[in-house]
């Protein structure tokens, strides 16, 4: 049985990949670790809209974190390993790994990442798109 979606409309041409992206995002949204915020910062004259993603990564060092751009996804990975030399009487803080991915729209630029006080902040810019108007010539069979 064929699955129908809003993107199967004959008026929505060239949006084939969007449905796959939405499926991927909905599956990734189920994991709540690490918690994160997404905020819009005041407009920057050069960069247009600036968006900041902040992840709570307390206990991770710079060396244990990896931020990369893979195709159209911003991927943040954290890897901690158990310290075998320690003997815990109580262990409430687990050494864990995570991967969090954000699908980026075309044209989004990554400005940089900063780790401070257990918070990893990644700034993104969405430049103002150019307005393109193109006249299409109509030919006739006269």
N, C-alpha and C positions, 0 to 999 in steps of 0.2 A: 504494500500500500504506500503510495507516495504521500509524503508529509507536505502540507500546504503552509506557507508562511506569508507574511506581509511583503516579503521581498520577491515573491513569485508573480507579482502584478506585472502586466505588460508595460506599465508606465514607469517601472523601476528598472532601468537598463544599466548594467555594469555593476550591480551591487551584490554579485554572487558571493564574494568573500565575507561580507558583513555578517551573514548568518553564522558562518563558522566561527568568526571572532566572538559573536555574542554567546555561542555555546561554550567556548573556551573560558570566557570571562565568568559566566554563571557557575561553572564547575570550580574555578579558582576562588570564588567569593565565599565558599563554604568554610574555608579554614580561617580562623580568627587570630592566628598568631603569625607574626607579631601585630599588635594593634597599630593603626596608622591614622593620620589625619591628611586631608587634602584641602589646601586653602588657596585662595586667590590673593596675590599680593598687589599692592598699588601698581598701576601701569608704569612701565619703564619706557622712557622716550625712544630708546633704540630698539627694544625687544618686543613691544606690544604687551599683551597680557602675560603675566608671570604666575605660574602655578608652583606651589611647594608641596611636595609629598614628605611627610615626617613619619618615620617609623620608630617605635619604642624598642630599642635593641640593647637595653641595659645588660652589662656583662660581656658584650662582644667588643673585641678590639678591632682596629682598622684592618689588621692582617686576617681576621676571621670573617670579614665582610667582603662581598664582591658585588659591584654594581656594573651591569653591562647592558648594551643595547643589542638585542638579537632580533633581526628583521624589524618588525614594527612593535616590539615589546621591550619595555624597560624591565629587566629582571634583577631582583635583589636576592642574594643568597647569603646565608649565615651558617658557619660551620664551627661548632665547639666540640672539643673532645674531652672525655672524662679524664681527670687527673688521678692516675692510679696510685699516686703516692699518698693521697689523703685518705683518712679513715673518718667517715662521717658518723656522728651520733644521731643526727637527724638531717635528712636531705630534703629540703623544700624547694631548692633552686636547681632545676635539672639542666644539665648540659644538653642542648638540643640543636637541631638543624632546622632551617626553614628555607623556603623559596617563595617569594611573593612576586607576581608579575602584573604589570599594568600595560594594557594595549594603548599605544599612542596613535593619535591621528596623524595623517600625513602633514609634514611641515613642522611638527613640534621639534624644538631643539633642546638638548640637555645642556644647561648652563654649568652645572657642577654639583658636587656632593660634599657634605660637611658632617662630621661626627663630633658632637659636643654634648656632654652631660647625659650620655646614654640615649641620645636622640640622633638618628641619621636623617638629615634633611637633603632632599634632592630638588633642585630648582629647574623648572622647565619653562620655555618661552614659546608662546604661540604668536608668531609674527602676523601682522595684518595682511590678509591676502590681497593680491592685486586684483582690481576689477578688470575683467577682460570682456570686451564686447567685440564680437566679430560678425561682420555682415556676411551672410551666405548668399551667394549669387544664385538666382533662379534661372535655369536654362529651359528653353522650350523647343518643341519639335515643329516649329513653323517653317 
